Amino acid sequence: MENPKISVIMAVYNGEKYLEEAIESILDQSFDDFEFIIVDDGSIDRTSEILREYAKKDERIKIITNSKNIGLTKSLNKAIEQAKGEYIARQDADDISAPERLEKQIRLLESNDNLGCVGCNASVIDENGGFIRKVVLPRTDLNLYIRKRNCFIHGSLIFPRHVLEEINGYDEKMKLAQDYDLILRISKRYKFGFVDEFLYFLRSGKIGISHKKFKK
């Protein structure tokens, strides 16, 4: 695709368990003017095989293969460098996007020129896709709220590409909280917005990991 509206970026390392669900949720979007850039970060399970099969079936999928594992931050920057879209959307390899997620987020972005990032509410799901609880973004000034804690779900975000270019993407020195660092830097220049609907499904296991790493 020469000029897609959106570049969806994903990085995956040994993600065979949920990868197909995550990919299908993007391919099934109601908004279809996108490319899907997936970085295989040195996987040693069936991830590479799954990605090759999907790339054969859908020309919107572009695979970048790392010869060794370099981590999420560097992998996402590699995807951003290859992106051709006017907007860049995230998707995690173990989560699911609702079919209308991109359509509703892009509508909000295009109606507000000063937004540097748009998120959405999410449903937390278990390993079988069963509902656990809701994650609702605060209905307040997000630029102020974000100084206290990161309320956004990384995989649910979409940005104008020029915003990521202005701040030089993810800081590769950040081993943890690379998304929070990115959002804080965006907050110095732009406002945030979100679609007040449940358009993203977050896998529950990652919440436990986040809590364990919170002190660091």
Beta strands, then each sheet from edge to edge (+ up, - down):
strand 1: 6-12
strand 2: 34-40
strand 3: 61-65
strand 4: 87-90
strand 5: 96-97
strand 6: 115-125
strand 7: 131-135
strand 8: 158-160
strand 9: 191-203
sheet 1: 3+ 2+ 1+ 4+ 8-
sheet 2: 5+ 9- 6- 7+
end
